[in-house]
Amino acid sequence: MPPTMLASVPTRPRSHPFRRRRGAAAAAPPLLPDQIAAAAAAAAKRPAESSTSASSCFHSEVISATSTTCPEQLANDAETTAYSSAREDLTLSETEEEEEEEEVRSGPCICTDCSFSPLHESSSSSDDDNAVPSPTFSLFLALAEQFVPFTHPKTPTATDVALQAGEGKRFEDLDNEVSYERFRRRERRGVVARDYIEVYSSMLGSYGRAVVEQRVVMVNWIMEHSQAMKLQPETVFMGIGLMDRFLTRGYVKGSRNLQLLGIACTTLATRIEENQPYNCILQKAFKVGINTYSRSEVVAMEWLVQEVLDFQCFVTTTHHFLWFYLKAANADDRVEDLAKYLALLSLLDHKHLSFWPSTVAAAVVALACLATNNESSCHLVMETHMRTKNDDLPECLMSLEWLTNYAS
């Protein structure tokens, strides 16, 4: 079953989701630049095809303004059900499908203005002058005051075209095809369709450079934290995706707040993706380098993230598409391990933000196929992915060429 169907995806045991299997792809020769160029050239010649379907988005709950700590209650049930947003059923009513489809046609939401919920506004106009906000709510208000929304003009976005009718390779299983089409349409609702790092790099002063540096620091921290907590790979991709989406809409000044943002996005992704024992913040403190952050600070930043993202916290990531392209390539364990490893490495480079998650996923699977001498599988992946005119998969392959250094 594909990631969005009713049953869980059967997976084989792995030693660790963030570490390549010992000896995997060790015998593969290093990729040559002409091989990648040939694959990119072949991709540019592939015919486009299309699909139409519904998309979906999930909303997270607002944290109570009167909460002084983290009052989440855990169930005492002995059984816990593995949950992943990648396995959520996407069945929609006809009305919802029409609304979702119309929103997708309008392209990715690139917002330069940010407005907070009425709950935030009511805090400054409360009739009770004697009311004292809780420490967590006070921290949230302080962070909200420091938030600076982007006012810059639109930057170049990833190719924003509708999936168009045509001929090409489709999945033989109808359920797989429907799920894939839904993910392809849903990703175009995503905010991150541009390399926002270029905008920060052009900012005057040192803060733009600090954002670039701290993003790398926090991506590494999220991976290390997830490895220590034995979290699912979906959580890593979603946490980094939430952080990137936040930074496309604005920023809070200071390296400390940037680190707090990375922590909050990770805990928020954990609430969404993991089993119930992880759906609340149990840690009293989080440490990044020499800095320590309290649980109240993390909850306050979680709130700000949800406000800035308008409580639309579901992120379509590269990980959601890996299953489909590995299926299309008839990949063995060797190709699968290498593709997942390269997908994780791609998160470190902000250049992947210039492409849709499906394009990045197709590129890393294609590179894994080339690295393991499965050129025919590489062509199958490209034929499955290229369903739009002027698809930018060739450019994505070239931009991720540096990953080939880790494929041997």
Secondary structure, DSSP 8 states (H G I E B T S, - for coil): --TTSSS-------S-TTS--TTTTTTS----HHHHHHHHHHHHTS------------B-----TT-SS--------S------GGG------HHHHHHHHHHHHT-----------HHHHHTTS-S-TT----HHHHHHHHHHHHEEE--S-----S-------------SSHHHHHHHHHHHHHGGG-S--S-THHHHHTSSSSHHHHHHHHHHHHHHHHHHHHHHHT--HHHHHHHHHHHHHHHHHEEESSHHHHHHHHHHHHHHHHHHHS-GGGSS---SEEEETTEEEEHHHHHHHHHHHHHHTTTB-----HHHHHHHHHHHTT--HHHHHHHHHHHHHHTT-GGGGGS-HHHHHHHHHHHHHHHTT-HHHHHHHHHHH--STT--HHHHHHHTGGGGGG--
